[in-house]
């Protein structure tokens, strides 16, 4: 049983109201892989990096069961780089620098050894790239999940509409859901988006949790109240990695199991924000994860008597 992860492996430079860091490893596929590898191996990575991407980072990923046959290394170009500054609320941020570098050449190839994967996670990328990966799969995976953002809605909407018809689960945040659907109510937004093709919709609301929609069914999971949020970069991708890792491990793509997947994803995201970059994800153990998931269970469990 394996999971294909398609996305960026990159460098970030992050500034928050409380601290800042120079170049550190980031990228959507990096966060997804570190989170998902706690539950399922191998993770079959598809990405592109430059000559400057650290070899020790590649080895760290390999040690966690991440296969890198689908990662292209461009010897004469730099890796994708993003720099951003977070506001005091730690939810909004300003992009300072975006250097696409090798990402301009990203034309992913699905290696033959990946073709039997039953689960596919498409990170936030150009919809044409997402479509290309799906079409290269000789056998359709049991579950295809994709992430997207407002930039693609504004610049490549016809392609986005096409790929939405090809996936099972769409992940996006609340402002993106409103933009895609032209609805303010998230319930109305979900109904409109589900008409576009995906069977399931996950709307991420940052520190306010996440919503799962399927037909007339709705599930809400809170975010764990944290005393300190150090760096929210990658939290959404870490959420996706925890969700996909749980689904791939259990091989159960039912709505009820996806509810558990939302809790697992939220637990993983709560670790991610505790340190810069994916550092905290490299440190945690399975016991840490089980304890954190139990905290979520305790958070929402209650007994009530109807009078």
Secondary structure as UniProt FT lines:
FT   STRAND          3..6
FT   STRAND          10..15
FT   STRAND          20..26
FT   HELIX           28..36
FT   TURN            37..39
FT   STRAND          43..50
FT   TURN            51..52
FT   HELIX           55..63
FT   TURN            64..65
FT   STRAND          66..74
FT   TURN            75..76
FT   STRAND          81..86
FT   TURN            88..89
FT   STRAND          93..99
FT   HELIX           101..105
FT   HELIX           112..114
FT   TURN            115..116
FT   STRAND          119..122
FT   HELIX           127..136
FT   STRAND          143..147
FT   HELIX           150..155
FT   HELIX           157..164
FT   TURN            165..166
FT   STRAND          169..173
FT   HELIX           174..181
FT   HELIX           186..194
FT   TURN            195..196
FT   STRAND          200..204
FT   HELIX           206..208
FT   STRAND          210..214
FT   TURN            215..216
FT   STRAND          217..221
FT   TURN            233..234
FT   HELIX           235..250
FT   HELIX           255..272
FT   TURN            273..274
FT   TURN            277..278
FT   HELIX           279..283
FT   HELIX           286..300
//
